[in-house]
Amino acid sequence: MSFIFMIKKIIFSLVIFISIELVAQRPGGSGGGMLPEGIVKGVISDSHSGKPMEYANIVLFNVRDSSMVTGGVTANDGSFELEKIPFGRFYLEIYFIGFNRLTIGDIRVTPNNKLVNLGLIKLDPAMQSLEAVEVTAEKQHIEFQIDKKVVNVSQDLMAQGGTAVNALENTPSVTVDVNGDVSLRGSSNFLVLVDGRPSVLQGSDALQQIPASNIDRIEIITNPSAKFDPDGSAGIINVILKQKKESGVNGIFNLSVGTKKKFNTDFLLNYRQGKFNFFAGAGYRDFNSGGRRKSIQEAYLNDTTRYLFSAGDRKMHRTGYNLRGGIEYFMTDKTYLSFNGEYGEFDFSHGFTSHQEEYTSPESLKRNLLTQNNSTRERAYYRLSLNSQHKFDEKGQQIEVMVNYSDNTNNSFEDQSESLTDENWQIIDPNPYKIKTLEPGEGTNWRFKVDYVNPLSEKAKLEAGYQARIEQSKDDYDFMFWDMLINEWIENPLYSNKMEFDNDIHSIYGIYSDQTKKFGYQVGLRTEYNYRRIINLKSETPALIDRWDFFPTLHLSKTFDNNDQIQASYTRRINRPRGWSLDPFVMYIDAYNRRRGNPNLKPELTDSYELAFQKRKWGSLFSFEAYYRYTTDKITRIRTLESDGTFLYTFENVNNDYSLGTELMINTSLWKWFELNVTGNLFHYRIKGDLEGNMVDNESMNWNIRTNAMFKLPHDFRLQINTSYNGPSITAQGTMEGFFMSSIALRKELFDRKLSISASMQDILKTAKWENTSSGIGFYSKDIMKPNFRFLMFNLSYKINNYKRHRFNDQPEMQNTDMNVDDF
């Protein structure tokens, strides 16, 4: 506990130091020592679209000596307000990347004119005609906002030709292991949204299916408000897909080819005419990967120790396609209606050949086994969504309605054979043991949601909403073995089962927010009623959950005179167990391993606290975050040694865990041709509970660091170099080792930037690996996975009619995924 107290003390000291340093600052150039009393305000908009411009820069200068008096950036509605202005004459400069700089002169603040309202100010986009080439500004790869991190995927050369998982590999707060599994601040329990709506798939599976070329940006929200679903104890990953809203026909086509049998292609077309916008897209992906795995198992059986050494090659193959399209109808300036849908199919096949050497000490058994396994998981899904928004006459008052339906069918196949061999791995058993499993399933998901916003004053507003989620699924599991006597497959009822899963969740929420000068706050409460029923063929009574949960949220913000911001927040989140972890029947894995779910699992509840601070200085952005997470009833995957010498994997609510850490992020441009992003995460992790009657109390200091360097070379070349290191960590029953990765990419723009070509190489030094140890009563094991990550990708992207995303979306906000401080 002394270490945790020390970390808390350090964080508290840093916050106090930062606050004192900021409060001590005063606007320069006040002139003559006069007391600051005046206010200068206004609203900035795009002259072409009419949309308000967020984060435009405003600087006020003294006419007498051109010294800077104060400055700031616009809020999400384009407004700004400069306070504590001394009496005198000033001029204002307004600028935003990609727009012409604007100067407003002869601003007079006097005792009789303390409030100067400049009204609506329009900025013109910067167009520079160079042989019909349009010059526009580039976004940064990662933007740090006070409530979230935004990853602009188009600026990440490494992600081209990959998926959302590849785009997240170089993202703060996110780690991706060698198997492509994503974790958010060390937790795999996060919610995936696509355009603000829940994904048909979950977690890493959902991110693996979204081509990076279809993504505009990814938002990382670690402490969302009560408006969002509380699922995912670590937070939300919101994937915003590319859209095009300008008139006429436009689109984009992408093609990627890589070594080791990798291929990906997709396109997106848009057509807008008058009040209607139509869009359609499709994609196909075929990726092969693999690696080598080694493991050591020791089982302590009475006075005998059994050793099992295994090694073999693993091959993985992902293939699939998706189709999506929709229509948007802008009925009036205040009413919007859209209908869109998606259909997709994908297969994931996995195969390995393992050489196993088994012996006991004292020696009574020694044998060699050759195990061959091939499995395929197929899924077909579709999703339909109807969305509508209406804005009332009162500014800011609106109502949004969403109806979403999704359906999926699954089929999984697996066959496995185990053969005795000699020491040279030559098969000596003419009748190997053969098994196969079939696992068909299907599921549906209805979601109905209403969100209402009512402004109570210029700054205060009340938000409320209701949501219903109705989920149903059915899964069968058939286990068969090969009968050598009759040469037929025979079903084994011991390992066969059927399960039905019903899950209804009804939610209501309310949020009140207000802002007084430089201080803002938001208070929210969400409550959910959950009824869950599991019917199992082998259980006499269904497993039920019938409960209410409450999820309070609190967000506080303080803006200083120099426009630096600090924010504190608290949220409560939940991680509900998935169907496969609840199924209580025993599943056969191989001769040494079994798996069983637990229908009595309770959901995890997480209390999350965050403190965030951002400062711009020397042309750089510095972002500091401190966080603390406390999880009760943590769902833990455990392994036990059974009396017959086999291992049983199951799930239990056996632990509480604690994470206390800091995250530092720096974006800087040392030279015009060089940009550097550095992020580091340091946190103390502790897991505490009771496992099989024994107290578990493990802790570790975890850290990771990554760098992203971008070089702007002559003739429209871009060079990107990434490095990352994930430090070691602990689990309830063991440890995980750290690993290092590095990648490089080069891109060239051609034909007035309509065509871009790039090449990238992953894991240049071949250092990626996954290594962990596990131990418990009667066993010890160690696993090492060395993936074949190093490969070359060649990518091509062509823009139809100079496709680019519009700077300010013409579409009304259907899902307010932004939670800006200025909304408080």
N, C-alpha and C positions, 0 to 999 in steps of 0.2 A: 504493500500500500504506500510505502514511502516514495517509490518511484512515481506513482500516479500523482501523489501530492506535489512532487517536484515539477512534473510536467504542467499541472494546473497552475502552479505558481509562476512558471515561465510564461505561459500564455497570458495570465492576468497582468503580469508586468509589462509584456509587449503591448497589450491593449492600452494600458494606462499611459505608457510612453508615447504611443502613436497619438492618442487623444490629446495629451498635453502639447505635443509638438504642433498638432494641427490647430488647436484652439489658440495657440500663441501667435499664429500667423495673422497678418493683417494685409488688406489690399494695399499695394504700393502706389506711389504717385498721388497721394491724396491732396497734396498742394496746400501749403499754408497752414497745415495743422487744423483745418476746419473740421467740425464734427460731421461724420457721415449721417445724412438724414434722408437722402432721396432714393427713389426707385425708378429703374428703367425696365420696361417689360415689352413683350411682343410675341408674335407667333410666326414661325418659319415654315414655308411650304414649297413644294416642287412646282415651278411655273408651268410645267407640261401636264403633269397628272393632277395637280391640285392637292396631293396628299401631304399631310404634315411630315416634317423631316425630324426624325429622332437623332440625337447625338451630333447635331450641327454645332460648330464651335462659334462662340460669341466672345469678342474681346472689346472692352471699352478703354479708350485712350484719352488722355488729357490733351486738349488743343494747344495749351501753352508750351509744353515741352515734349509732346508725343510719348509721354511715359504711360505704361499700362496701369490702369486703375483697378480693374477686376475683370473677371471673365467666367465662362462656364459653358455648358452644353445644354441643348434643348431636351425637354422631356419627351415622352412617347407621343404626346399630342402636338409636338412642335413648339410648345410654349417655352419661354424663358423669363426669368425675373431676377434682375441684379439689384441687390439691396445695399444699404449703407453707402450710398454714393454721396460724396461731398458736393457742396454747391459749386457750380462752375460750368464751363463749356467743354463738351466732349465730342468725340466721333466714335462710331461703332463699326467694327469689321466683323463680317460673317463669312465663314468658309466651311466647305464640306468637300471631301475627296470626290472628284468627278464633276464638281459644279464650279461656276465662275465665282470668284471672290466678290463680295459686295460691301461697299463702304457707305455708311449713312452719317452725314455731317451735321453740324450745328445743333447738337443736342444740349439744351440748357436746363440745368437743375437749379432752381431758385427757391427761396422761402415761400414764394407764391405759386410755385410749380414743382412741388416735390415728387409728384407721380407723373412720369413721362411714358405714355402708352404709344408705342410705334405702330400698333395695329398689325395687320397681315403683311408680311414681307416675303416676296417670292424670289427664289434663287433659280437661275437658269443653268441647265446642264452644260458642262464644258464640252463643246464639240469643236474639234480642230480638223479642218478639211485638208487632208494630205492624200491627194489622189484617191478621194472617196473612201479613205480609211478612217473609221471612227475610233478615236482615242478615248478610252475609258479607264477609270482607276481599278486596281485589283484589290480584292478583299484579302484580309489576313487569313491564314489557315485556321487559326483559333482566335476567337474573340471572347473576352472575359467580361460578362455582365455581372451585376451585383448579385443576381439570383440564379444564374445559370452560366454554363459554358457553351459556346456555339462553335461547332466544327464545320467550316466551309469545305465540303468534300472536294469540290472542283479544284481547290488549291493544293490538294494532297496528291502528288504524283504517284506515291506508293500505292494508293488505293485504286488507281485506274486498272480496270480489268478484274478487280476483286469484288468483294461484297461489303456490307456494312461493317462486318467484323474487321476487315482490313482497314477501313477508315477509322476505326476506334483504336487501332494498335498504337497510335501516336497521340492519344487524347488524355489530358489530365483527368485524374480520378478513376480511370479505367485501365484494367490490365487484361491481357489476352494470353492464355497459356498456349503451349505448343499444340494442343488438340483443338484450338480455335474456340475454347470456352471463355466467355466474357465474365468478368467480375467488376463490380462497381464499389470502389473503396474496400476491396477484399471480400465482398459478398456477391454471390451469384443470384441473390434474390432481388431482382429489379423488374420493373414493369416496362414492357416495350409498347410504345404507341407509334402508329404510322399516320402522319398528318393529324395528330391529336386524337386518333381513334385507336382502340385496342387492336392489336394484331391478332390474326387468326391463329398464328403459332405463338409460342412462348419463348422467352429468354433467348439464348444463343441460337436455338433453332430458327426463330423468326429472323434474326439478324443475318444468318447464313444464307437466307433465301432472297435477300434484297440486293440487287446489283448496285455497286457503288456509282455507276454511271447514271442511274436513275435518281440519285439523291442530290438534293440541293444543299441541305445542311442537316446536322444532327445536334439536338439540344440535350445537354446533360443537366438534369434538375435533381439535386440531392435532397432538398427540403421543400417539396411542393406544398401548395396551399390546400385548403379543405375542398376546393373545387375538383381536385383530381382524385382518382381512385387511390385508396391507401395501400393497395397491393404492392408488394416489393419493398422489403424493409430497407433496401439501400437507396431507393429513389426511382427515377424515371429516365428512360432513354427514348426521346421522341425523334423519330425519323421524318423529316419533311421532304417529300418527293418534289421533283422538278415540275413546274407548271409554267404555262405561257399564256398571257392575257392580252397581248396586242392583236390588232385586227389582221386578218388575212391568214395565210397558211405558213406555218413554220414548224421546225422540229429539229431533231438531232439523231444521229446514227452512230453507234459505237461498235467496235470490233476489237477483240483481244485474242491473241494466240500466244501460248507459252510452251516452254520445254516441258517434258515429262507429261505430255498429253493433257494440255489445258486449253480450253476454248470457251469464249463467252461473246455473245452479241445481243444487242437490244436496240430498239428505236422508240421514239416518242414523237407523235404528230399532234398539232393543235390547229384548229380552224375557228376563228372568231368573226362573226358578222352581226352587227347590231347588238341586240340584247342576248344573243346566244353564243355560247362557246362550247365546242366539241373537242374532245381529246381521246386519243387511242394510243396504246403502246403494247409492245410484246418483247419478250426476252427469252434467250435460251442459254443454258450453262452446262458445261461438261468438264469436270475437274477430277483429276486423279492425284492422289497423294499417298503417303505411306511412311514407314519407318521401321525401326527395329526395337524390340522390347526384350528386356531381361528381368527376371524376378528370382528371388530367393525366399523360400518359406521354411520356417522351422516350427514343428508342432511337438509339444512336450506331452506325451501320453504316458502317464504313470512313470515307470522307470525307463521308458524308451523315448528317444527323440527321432522324429521323422524329418528328413531333409528332402526338399523338392527344389531342384534347379530347372528353370525353363528359359528358353531363348528362341526367338523366331522373328520372322518378318511379317509385317502387317501392311495390308493394302486397303485403301479407301477410295471409293468412287462416288462422286456426287453428280447427278444429272437432273435436269428439270427445265420446265418452261412456265411462263406465266403470261396471261393476257389481261389487260385492264383498259377501261374506257369509261366515258361518262359524258353527261351533258349538263351545262350550267345555264340557268335562265335568270337574267337580271330583270325582274318584273317591273320594278320602279327603282328610284334612287335609294329607297329604304327597304325594299323587300327582295330577297334573294332565295333561289331554290336550286338544288342540285341533286342529281342522281348519278351514282357511279357504281361500278362493279369490278370484280377481279376473279379470274379463274386460273388455277395453276395445278401442276402435277410435278412431283419430284421423287427421285429414288436415291437412297443412300445405301450403298453396299459396302460390306466390310468383310475382309477375309484375312486369316492368318494361318501360318503353319508353325507349330511350336514343337521343339525338341525338349522333352522332359526327362530328367534323370532323378530317380527316386531311390533313396536308401535309408536305412535305419541304423541307429547306434544305441546299444550294442547291435552289431550287424545280424539281422535275421531276414532282411529283404533288400534286394537290389534289382531294379528293372529300369528299362528305357521305354519311353512311350513317344509315339509320333501322333500329335493331335492336329487335325485339320478342321477348320471351321469357316463356314461361309454364311453370311446373313445379308438379307435385303429388307429394307424398310421402304414401303411405298405409301405415298399420301397424295390424295386428290382433294382439292378444296375450292370453294367459291364463297364470295362475300358480296352482299348487296347493301348499299347505304343510301338513305334519303336524308337530306339535310335542308333546313330552312332557317332563315334569319329575318327578323323584322325590326327595324329601328323606328321608335316612336318620335313624335315631334320634339319632345324634350331631349336636348342633347345628352347623349350617353345612355339613354334608356332604351333597352333592347331585350328581345327574347329570342332564344335559339332552341330549335328542336332537332333531334337526331333519332332516326330509327335504323338499326344495324342488324343484319342477319347473316350468319355464316354457317357453313356446313362442311364437314370433312369426313372422308372415309380413309381408313388405314388398313394396310395389309403388311404383315411382317413374316418373313420366312427365315428359317435357320436350319442348317444341317451340319452335323458334326460327326467325326469318326475318330476313334482312339485305337491305335494298333501297337502291339508289342514289337520291339525292334532289338537288334543286337547292338553292340557298342559302336558300330559304324552306321547306325540308323537305317539299317536294311530291315524291312518288315519280315518278321518270322511268324506272325500270327495270320493264318489264312482266313480267319473269321473275326474281323475287327468289330468292336462295339460301335453301332451306328444309331444316332438319334436324329429326329427332326422335330421342329416346332412350327405351328401355324398360329398366327395371332391377328385375326381380323377384328376390326372395330369401326365404329362410326360415332359422330357427335354433332350436335347442333348448339347454336348460341344465339339467343335473342338479346338485344340491348335497346332500351328506350331511355332517352335522356332529354330533360328540359332544363335550360339555364336562363335565369332572369337577372338583369342588372337594372338598378334604380338609383340614379344620382340624387343624393339628398341635398347637396350643395355643390359649389364649384370643385371642392376637393373630396368631400365625403361621399361614399356610395355604399349601397347595400346589395349584396349578391345572394341569390338563393337558387336551389335546384333540387331536382329529384331524378333518380336513376333506378331502373330495374334491369337485373341481369338474370336470365333464365338459361341454365346450362344443363344439357343431358348428353350422356354417352353410354355406349354399350361396348364391351370388349370380351372376346373369347380367347382362351388359350388352350390349344390342343398339343399334347406332348405324345410323341410316338417313338417307338424303338423298332429296330429291324429284327424280326424273328428268323433266325437262320434255318430253322427246321422246316418252316412252311414258306419261306421266301416272301414274306409279306410284312407291311408296316402294321404294328399293333398299337392301339392307343393305350396309354398308361393313365388310368383315372387318378392315381395319386398326385400327378403333376398337371392335371387338366382342370380347367375351371371356366366359369362364366361370371361376369360382374356387370351390374348396372349402377350408374352414378348420376344422381340428380343434385343440382346445386342452385339454389335461388338466393339472390342477394338484392335487398331493397335498401336504397340510400337516400338520405336527405341531408342537405348542408346549408349553412348560412355563413356569410362573411360580411363583416363591417370594417371599413377602412376609412382613414382620414389623414390629412396632412396639415400641420400648422407650421408655416414658415419652413424651417430646415429639418423638422422632425416628422416622421411618418410612422404609422402603425397600422397593422391589419390583424384582426382577431377572427378566428374561424372555428366552427365546430361541425363535424360530420358524424352522423350515426348510421350504422348499418345493421340490418337484421339478416342473419344467415341461417338458412335451413338446408342442411345437407343430409342426403340419404344414400347409403351404399348397400345394395342387395347382392349378396354373394351366394353362389350355388352351394357352397360348403358351410355356410353359416345359417343357423336356424332363425336368427333374428337380424334385421338390418342394423347397421351401425349409423347412428343419428347424431347430428349436431343441430341444436336449436338455441341460438344465442344472439344477444345484442352486443355490439362493440361501439365504443365512442372514440373519436379521433380529433382531439383539440389541436389547433395550430395557432402560432403567434409569430408575427414578423415585425421587427422594429428597424427603423433606419434613421440615420443622422447624416445630413449633408453639411459640410463645412464651407467656410467662405471661399475657399479656393476650389470648390466643387468636388473635392475628395469625398468619398462616402464610406460609411461603416454600417454594417447590418448585422443584427442578431436574429436568430429564428429558432423555433421549437416546433416539431411535428411528431405525431405518433403514427406509426405505420404497421402493417400486418403482412405476414407471409403465410398463406394458407397452403396446406399440403396438397400435392397433385394426386391424381387418381392412381398412378402406378405405385406411389409410396404408401397408399392406403390399402391396397389389395392384400388380404391376409393369407392367401394360399402360397405354398412353397413352390418356387420356380427352380428347375434344374438348370445349372449353368454348365458345369462339367463334373468330372468324377470327384473333384475335391471341393466344389463350391456350390452353394444354394443361395437363393434370395427369397425374402418374404417381406411383404408390406405390413403395415400396422394400422388397422381401421380406427384405433383409439387416439391417433395423433391429434394433438391440439395445435392451433395456429401459433406461430411466433408473433410476439408483439415487441415492437422496437420504439424506444424513445430516443429521438435524434435532436441534438443541439448543435448549432453552428454559429460561428462568428466570422464575418467576411469583411475585408478591407481592401480598397483599391486606391492606387495613387499613380498619377501620370507625372513623370519627371524626366528631363533630359531626352525627350522624344521616345520614352519607353513607358510601358505599362507594368506595374508591379501589383500582383494580387496575392493576398495572404488570407488563408482560411484556417480556422481552428475548429475541430469538431469532436463530439463525444456521442457515442451510440451505446445504448444499453438494451440488450435483447433478453427476454424471458422465454422459457419453454422452447429453447432453440432445438430445432429438428436436426438430429445428428445421425449420420450413417455410421453404424457400428458393425464390428465383425466379432463373432464369438466362435470358439472351437467346440464342436459338438462331441458327444461321447463316441460316435463312430469314426472320429478323425476328420470329418468334413468341416468346412467353414460355412457359417450362416451369416449372410449380410441382411441387416434389417434397419429400422429407423425407430428412434425413441426421442421423447422430450426429456433429455437427461441433463441439459446444461443451460447455464446463462453465460452470455459472453459480453465483453466490454471492449470498446475500441476508443482510444483517445489519441488524437493526432493533429498534425498541422500539414498544410499543403501550400507550397510557395510556387508561384508561376511568374515568369518574366517574358515579356515580348519586347524585343528591341531591334532597332535598325542602326547598326553601327556605321554603315555606309549605305549609299543609295542602292548598291548592287548586292547587299547582303542583309538578310533578316535571320534572326535567331530566336527560337522559342525554347525555354528551359523550364521543366516542371519537376518538382520533387515532392515526395510524400513520405512523411515519417510518422509512424503511429505505434502505440503500445497496444498489444492485443492480449486479452486474458480470457480463458475459458474455464468455467468452474461448475461442478455439478457432481452427480453420483452415477457411477457406471458399474453395474453388476455388484452393488454393495460396496464399492471402493470409491473413495473421494478422488475426483479429478480436479486439479488446480494447476493448469499450465499457462505460462505466459511467455511472450516473446516480443522483441523489438523488431518491427518490420519497416522496410523502406524500399522505395523504388525511385529511379530517376530516369528521365529521358530528355533527349535533345533533338531538335528539328531545325536543321540549317538549310536555308534556301539561298542559292546564288543566282542572281540575274545576270546572265552572260550576254554578250553582243549577239545581234542577228536573231532576237526572239528565242534564245535558248534559256532554259531553266534547269538548274542542277539542284537536287535535293538529297541530303544525307541525314539519315535517322539513326540514333542509337538508343538503346533502353536496357536497363538492368532491373530485374525484380529480385529483391532480397529474399532470404529464407523466412519460413513461417512455421506455425505449429497447427496441429489438428487435435481433436479430442483424444486420439489414440496414437499420435506420432508427430512427424515433422515433414516439411517440404523444403527442398533445397532451392537456392536462387539460380537464375540463369541470365545470360546476356545475349542480345541480338543487335544486328546492324543491317541496314539496307541502303540502297542507292538508286536514284532514278534520274533520267534526263528527258526533257520535253522540248519540242521544236514546233513553233507556230508557222503556218504556211497559208498562202492565198488569202491575204487580208484577214488572217486569223479565223477563217472558216474551217480550216483543216488543222488538226494538231496530231502529231505522232510522238510517241514516248516509248521508252524502254526502262525496265526496272529489274533489279535483282534483290531477292530476299535472303536474309541470313548469310551475308557475305562470308563470314568467318566460320560458318557451320558450328555455332556454339549453342544453338537452341536445344534444350532437353527438359525432361520432366522426371524428377527423382523424389521419391518419398519413402518414408519408413512408417511402420505401424506395429504396435505391440499391445498385448492384452493378456488375460489369464490363459496361459498354456500355449502362446504362440508369439512369433516374431516374423516380420516380412519386410522385404525391401524390393521396390520396383523402379526400373529405369526405362524411360521411353526416349528414344533418339529419333525425332522425326526427320524426314527428308525434306527440309524446308527450302533449301537453296535451289532456286530455279529462275529462269529469265522469262519476263513477260513483255510482249510487244503490243502496243495499243494504238488504235486509230479512232479519231472522233471527227465527225463532219457535221457542221451546222447548216441546216436548211434555211435559207432566207435570213442568215446571220442570227440564228437563234441565240438568245440570252435571256436570263431571268430578269424580269422587270424589277427595278430597284425598290419600288413601293407597290405592293400588291393591290391591283384594282378590285380584287374580290373581297367582299366583307369577311371579317374574321369569323369563321365558323367555330373554331376552337381556340379560345384565348390561351394559348400555351405560354404566352409571355406573362411574367409576374413581376413587372417593373416596380421598383421602389416608388417611382413617381405616381403610380396608381394608388398609393396609400393615402 
